Amino acid sequence: MANAASGMAVHDDCKLKFLELKAKRTHRFIIYKIEEKQKQVVVEKLGEPTESYEDFTAGLPADECRYAVYDFDFTTEENVQKSRIFFIAWSPDTARVRSKMIYASSKDRFKRELDGFQVELQATDPTEMGLDVFRSRVGGIEC
């Protein structure tokens, strides 16, 4: 089903892989890409549970927009292990204006399809989604 604002559909695999991350923790992260020709959001990259935050950020292109989901593990001040699922709208300053517009207009629809993330970040450069930002958003002391 296409989004009236942007015409972008969400491929079933996007929801399926997100459910696997959320329920089974079979992925550390998922990077999603809008395929303009097919007018849909698709899975571009899956991160194995053993992959690091650095692997995740290396998968985001420096000059193209993406959506991403990251399963962030942390320890609370009470020494309790927890995790939070972050939704990241990656829109670097160097991306094409058209791309930024398409990702921005499709974001709300896409987020509704992925029910169950706990924290949302909008990032235009890597410093806006560093581990320190993740920790500050969840109150964790380490990952």
C-alpha positions in Angstrom: 0.0 0.0 0.0 1.5 3.3 -1.0 1.7 6.4 1.2 -0.3 9.2 -0.3 2.2 11.8 0.6 5.3 10.2 -1.0 4.0 7.2 -2.9 6.3 4.9 -1.0 5.1 1.4 0.0 6.8 -0.7 2.7 8.1 -4.1 1.6 6.8 -6.9 3.8 10.4 -8.0 4.5 10.9 -4.7 6.4 8.3 -5.6 8.9 9.3 -9.3 9.1 13.0 -8.5 9.8 12.0 -5.8 12.4 9.8 -8.4 14.2 12.8 -10.8 14.2 15.0 -8.1 15.8 12.3 -7.2 18.3 11.1 -10.7 19.3 14.0 -13.0 18.7 17.0 -10.6 18.7 18.3 -12.2 15.5 19.7 -8.9 14.3 21.7 -6.1 16.0 20.5 -3.6 13.4 18.6 -3.1 10.2 19.3 -0.5 7.6 16.4 0.4 5.2 16.6 2.1 1.9 14.0 3.7 -0.3 14.1 2.2 -3.8 12.7 5.1 -5.8 12.1 3.1 -9.0 10.0 0.5 -7.2 8.5 3.2 -4.9 9.0 1.2 -1.8 11.2 0.9 1.3 13.4 -2.3 1.4 15.9 -3.9 3.7 19.4 -2.9 2.6 21.6 -4.4 5.4 21.1 -6.7 8.3 23.5 -6.7 11.2 24.3 -9.9 13.0 23.8 -10.0 16.8 27.6 -10.0 17.3 28.1 -6.9 15.1 29.1 -3.6 16.9 27.9 -0.1 16.8 30.9 0.7 14.6 29.7 -1.9 12.1 26.3 -0.3 12.1 27.6 3.3 11.5 29.9 2.0 8.7 26.8 0.7 6.9 25.2 4.1 6.7 26.3 6.0 3.5 28.0 9.4 4.1 25.9 11.1 1.5 22.6 9.3 1.2 19.5 9.1 3.5 18.5 5.9 5.2 16.2 4.6 7.9 17.7 2.3 10.5 16.8 0.4 13.6 19.4 -0.4 16.2 19.0 -2.7 19.2 21.1 -0.9 21.9 22.2 -2.9 25.0 23.1 -1.0 28.1 23.4 -1.4 31.9 21.4 0.8 34.2 22.8 2.6 37.3 21.2 -0.3 39.3 23.4 -2.7 37.2 20.5 -4.1 35.3 21.0 -5.3 31.7 18.5 -3.7 29.4 18.0 -3.0 25.7 16.1 -0.3 23.8 15.3 -0.3 20.1 16.2 2.9 18.4 14.7 4.2 15.2 17.1 6.5 13.3 16.2 8.7 10.4 19.6 9.3 8.8 19.6 12.4 6.6 23.2 13.7 6.1 23.7 17.3 5.1 25.5 16.1 2.0 22.5 14.1 0.7 20.5 15.3 -2.3 17.6 17.6 -1.5 15.2 15.3 -3.3 16.3 12.3 -1.3 15.9 14.2 2.0 12.4 15.3 1.0 11.3 11.7 0.0 12.7 10.3 3.3 11.1 13.0 5.4 7.7 12.6 3.8 7.8 8.8 4.1 9.1 8.6 7.7 5.8 8.7 9.6 4.2 6.0 7.5 7.3 3.8 7.8 7.5 4.3 11.6 3.8 3.2 11.9 4.7 0.0 10.1 7.5 -0.8 12.6 5.5 -1.0 15.8 7.7 -1.4 18.9 10.8 0.8 18.8 11.3 2.8 22.0 13.5 5.8 21.0 13.7 7.9 17.9 16.7 9.9 16.6 17.0 12.3 13.7 20.6 12.5 12.6 22.4 14.7 10.0 25.9 13.7 11.0 27.5 10.9 13.0 27.8 13.0 16.2 24.0 13.2 16.5 23.8 9.5 16.9 26.9 8.6 18.8 26.9 6.1 21.7 26.9 9.0 24.1 23.6 10.2 22.6 22.2 6.7 22.8 23.2 6.4 26.5 21.8 9.8 27.3 18.4 8.9 25.8 18.1 5.7 27.8 19.9 6.6 31.1 22.4 3.8 30.6 26.0 3.9 31.8 27.6 1.5 29.4 26.8 -0.8 26.5 
